[in-house]
């Protein structure tokens, strides 16, 4: 199993948040056009886990979703290089883990979340995944 983080603006006209996913139960994760983020989506497999990260004013990890399909071309795009996966709600974190909290952890300094701030989908090393889970339980 692999671990990922996917960012989403929680409010606004195109916003989507973890509570909406909880209500919907599952959704197609789309709208990604960055080449590196698309590469990461292409590497996702059914059963992988993803941190749901709220961008904008919140900037925090708020929950977990699981990948329920292998990557496939976005049916709403003409260009087949734009891929998506289907995800389902798994759980809310007991306590969201903010970007500021993550930045204070020296062991996270090389992670894409801190190095490539505009990247919307990225891998999460298992050690970082476990640390964020632990931080969310406080």
N, C-alpha and C positions, 0 to 999 in steps of 0.2 A: 504494500500500500504506500502511496505517496501522499504528501501533505502540501497544501496550497493556501494562498491568500488571494482573495478577489475583492476588489474595491468597487463601491457603488455610492453614488450621491444619494443620501436618504430622503431628500426633499426636493421640491421644485417640480417643474412640468414633466421632466423625464426621470424623476427620482424614484427609487425603489428601496425599501428598507427591510430589515430582518423581520419586523412584525407583519409586513405585507406577505413576505415569503411564508411565515408561520401560518397565516390565514390561507394562502394559496396552496400550501403543502409542497408544491413543486413548481419549477419554472424553467424556461430555456435561458441560459446565461449567454446573452448576446451583446452586441454593441461594441465589441472589441475590434480595433483596427490596427493597433500597434503591432509591428512585426514580431518583437520579442514576446509580447503578451500572447499573440496567436500561436507562437511556437510552444509556449507553456500549455495552452489549451490543447494543442495537438498531442501533448504528452500525457494528458489526463486519461485515467482509466476508470471504468465502473468500480465503485467501492472506495475510491480516493476520498479524502476529507478535505474540506475547504473552510478556512476562516472567512467569515463575512465581515468585511471592514467598511465602516461608514466613513466616507470622505467629508469634504466641506468643513463646516464648523465643528463637527464631532471628532473626526480623526481618531477612531478607536475600533478595536476588534470587538464585535458585539455578539457573535454567535458562530455556529458551525452548521455547515450543510454537507451533504454527500453527493458525489457524482453518481448519477443513475443511468447514464448512457455513455458510450464512447463518443469521441468528437465526430461531428458531421457538418457538412456545409450549411451555413445559415440559409434557411429557406426564404428569408426576406431580402437576401442580397443576390445580385446577379453574379458577382465575382465569387467563385467557389473557394477562393483562398480564405475567405472569412468564415471561420469555423465557430461552432458553439458546442456546448454540452448541456444536458438536462441535469438539474440539481434538485434535491429535495431538502426541506428543512429538517435539521436534526435536533438542535437545541440552542437556547439562549445561554450566553455565559452568565454565571451568577453575578459577576462584576465585570463590566466592560474594561478592556485594557487599552489605555490611551497611548497615542503616539509619544507623548511626553514621557510616560512611564517607560516605554520601550527604549527611547533614546537614552535613558539613564543607565541602561544595562550595557556595560562594556562588551559583554559577550555577543551582543547583537550588532556591533558596529559595522560588520562586513555584509550584513543581510541587505538584499535588494530594497526592502522597505525604507531603509535609511540611506542607501546609496543612489537609488534611482527613483526618486519620489513620485514621478509621473507614471510609473509602470503600474498598470491596473490588475495584472495577474502575475503571480510569482510563486516559485516553490518556497516551501517552508522546511528547513532542515528539522529532522525529528527532535533534536535537542532544543531548538527554539520553540517548536510546537509544544513540547512538554513543559517548557518554562512558562509560556503564555498561559497554558491550561492552569498551571500552579498559581500564577499571578491572578488569575480570574476567580480563584476560589477564596480570596481574602475578603 
